[in-house]
Amino acid sequence: MYSKTMKATMTDLHRRTAKVMGAVIHAQETVEITDNGNVVAMILPVKRPDRKKAWEALREIGRLGGIQIQPRK
């Protein structure tokens, strides 16, 4: 899972949405949202897959057949 965690209150989320979401999007942090001291939600960054590793894994298990990988430009 993600190693960095930020805590924010519902008020923080309402008043500083850009800062809270910036931590998730740009810093890849998990944000715990609290209400009256209780964690009520978590916002997690999306972990993007590594295309090259995915293709290599498929190739290893024989799922690609004759498909050739075209490099991204």
Backbone as a ProteinNet text record, in pm:
[ID]
protein_1_A
[PRIMARY]
MYSKTMKATMTDLHRRTAKVMGAVIHAQETVEITDNGNVVAMILPVKRPDRKKAWEALREIGRLGGIQIQPRK
[TERTIARY]
84.3	0	88.7	28.9	101.6	155.6	276.5	342.8	308.1	276.9	250.4	101.4	69.6	-69.7	-84.6	-185.6	-217.4	-354.3	-374.3	-505.6	-566.1	-695.2	-767.6	-907.6	-960.4	-1097	-1194.1	-1320.4	-1422.9	-1415.3	-1386.2	-1373.1	-1254.9	-1140.6	-1024.3	-1060.4	-1131.8	-1170.3	-1260.1	-1350	-1440.6	-1366.4	-1280.8	-1213.2	-1088.5	-1017.7	-889.5	-887.6	-991.2	-1004.2	-881.8	-833.9	-719.4	-594.8	-572.3	-455.3	-467.4	-584.5	-605.3	-591.9	-657.3	-651	-512.7	-442.3	-305.9	-213.9	-236.9	-156.7	-179.4	-302	-334	-278.5	-304	-269.2	-119.9	-60.2	78.5	179.9	145.7	240.2	214.3	109.6	74.5	54.8	-13	-42	-183.2	-203.3	-336.6	-386.9	-512.1	-568.8	-682.1	-672.7	-779.4	-864.9	-993.1	-1086.1	-1153.1	-1147.5	-1208	-1325.1	-1420.3	-1534.8	-1552.7	-1541	-1546.9	-1444.6	-1327.5	-1219.9	-1224.1	-1327.9	-1340.5	-1310.9	-1232.3	-1204.3	-1332.5	-1377.5	-1501.1	-1477.1	-1358.4	-1329.7	-1179.3	-1139.4	-1000.3	-998.7	-908.9	-890.6	-754.1	-753.2	-630.3	-590.8	-461.1	-416.4	-427.3	-452.5	-458.3	-316.3	-283.6	-150.7	-156.1	-80.5	-81.2	3.8	-46.9	29.6	150.1	253	371.4	347	322.1	288.2	395.9	520.9	629	631.8	618.1	617.1	495.5	381.3	260.4	278.1	333.2	357	455.9	561.5	660.9	597.5	510.5	442.7	352.6	279.9	194.2	277.2	389.2	476.1	527.6	564.5	617.4	516.4	389.6	290	229.1	278.6	237.2	102.2	57.5	-74.7	-74	43	47.6	40.4	79.1	80.5	175.4	126.9	211.7	199.5	142.5	123.7	259	281.8	403.7	370.8	460.7	441.4	497.4	414.4	457.4	495.8	615.2	655.5	568.8	545.4	469.9	558	495.9	570.1	559
-117.7	0	123.8	237.5	363.7	395.9	448.1	469.1	602.3	704	835.4	850.7	902.5	925.7	1066	1135.3	1269.4	1261.3	1335.7	1340.9	1477.3	1477.7	1603	1588.7	1698.5	1696.6	1726.7	1706.3	1741.1	1889.7	1972.4	2116.2	2145.9	2076.2	2093.8	2059.5	1949	1907.2	2011.6	2068.7	2170.4	2300	2344.5	2474.5	2468	2355.5	2343.7	2222.2	2207.9	2092.3	2076.5	2184.4	2177.6	2125.7	2168.6	2123.3	1974.4	1933.6	1793.1	1703.8	1740	1658.3	1664	1776.1	1786.9	1685.7	1662.6	1562.7	1423.7	1395.6	1265.1	1253.8	1353.5	1346.9	1363.8	1463.5	1496.2	1429.9	1414	1355.4	1207.1	1152.9	1011.3	972.6	1060.4	1033.7	980.6	896.8	855	960.2	1002.6	1102.4	1037.9	1046	1000.3	1121	1111.8	1220	1185.6	1280.7	1257.7	1352.4	1304.9	1385.9	1361	1464.4	1453.3	1353.3	1349.7	1263.6	1120.4	1082.7	947.1	944.7	848.1	834.7	789.4	869.8	838.1	803.6	837	807.6	811.7	745.5	750.2	779.6	868	899	843.5	750.9	683.4	722.9	741	767.7	639.5	655.9	542.2	504.6	378.9	332.6	290.8	360.8	331.8	209.3	120.1	0.4	31	-47.9	-37.9	-126.3	-64.9	-140.1	-241.1	-201.1	-289	-415.5	-398.7	-513.9	-601.9	-540.4	-618	-704	-645.7	-722	-834.6	-807.2	-910.7	-1025.4	-992.8	-1096.9	-1181.1	-1116.7	-1190.6	-1279.1	-1227.4	-1304.4	-1428.6	-1411.8	-1523.5	-1636.4	-1602.4	-1708.2	-1752.5	-1698.3	-1744.3	-1694.1	-1580.5	-1528.6	-1437.3	-1401	-1305.7	-1372	-1495.9	-1560.3	-1486.8	-1440.7	-1371.2	-1220.5	-1163.4	-1019.2	-950.2	-845.3	-766.7	-637.4	-598.2	-475.1	-357.7	-257.4	-135.6	-33.9	23.7	121.1	245.6	304.8	430	543.6	640.4	757.4	870.2
0	0	0	9.4	4.5	142.3	147.3	274.8	340.5	262.3	320.1	349	466.9	503.1	559.7	512.6	560.9	626.4	734.3	797.2	770.8	740.6	716.6	775.2	824.8	876.9	762.8	789.5	690.4	657.8	758.6	736.9	646	668.2	580.3	436.2	419.9	285.7	220.1	297.4	244.1	210.5	298.9	281.8	194	198.2	127	35.3	-44.2	-132.6	-223	-280.7	-372.3	-300	-177	-101.5	-66.7	-21.8	14.8	-107.8	-216.5	-337.7	-401.2	-386	-437.3	-370.1	-240.4	-169	-227.5	-265.4	-323.5	-464.9	-546	-687.6	-712	-653	-684.2	-591.5	-464.3	-369.4	-345.4	-409.4	-394.2	-246.8	-172.6	-32.1	-17.2	83.3	123	221.1	206.5	297.2	376.2	508.7	596	631.1	604.3	635.8	768.8	862.1	993.1	1015.4	1094.8	1135.7	1284.9	1363.7	1509.9	1563.3	1502.8	1550.2	1500	1428.5	1376.7	1227.4	1183	1039.6	970.8	872.8	801.5	655.1	603.2	462.4	439.7	332.8	289	139.9	99.9	-42.2	-80.3	-177.7	-218.1	-359.1	-383.6	-520.6	-603.4	-731.2	-821.5	-859.3	-840	-876.3	-1022.6	-1104.8	-1247.5	-1277.4	-1360.7	-1392.1	-1480.5	-1467.5	-1551.3	-1673	-1788.5	-1910.2	-1947.6	-1937.2	-1977.9	-1890.8	-1759.2	-1669.6	-1694.3	-1723.7	-1751	-1876.2	-1982.6	-2105.3	-2082	-2004.2	-1974.6	-1896.8	-1800.3	-1722.6	-1812.6	-1903.6	-1996.6	-2088.9	-2133	-2221.6	-2149	-2021.3	-1943	-1927	-1912.4	-1894.6	-2027.2	-2137.8	-2269.3	-2315.4	-2266.4	-2302.9	-2425	-2475.7	-2586.2	-2723	-2733.4	-2863.9	-2955.8	-3070.3	-3167.2	-3163.8	-3057.3	-3049.4	-3029.1	-3106.5	-3093	-3017.3	-2931.1	-2852.5	-2930.4	-2951.2	-3016.7	-2908.8	-2915.5	-2814.5	-2822.1	-2704.6	-2700.1	-2746.7	-2811.5	-2860	-2763.9
[MASK]
+++++++++++++++++++++++++++++++++++++++++++++++++++++++++++++++++++++++++

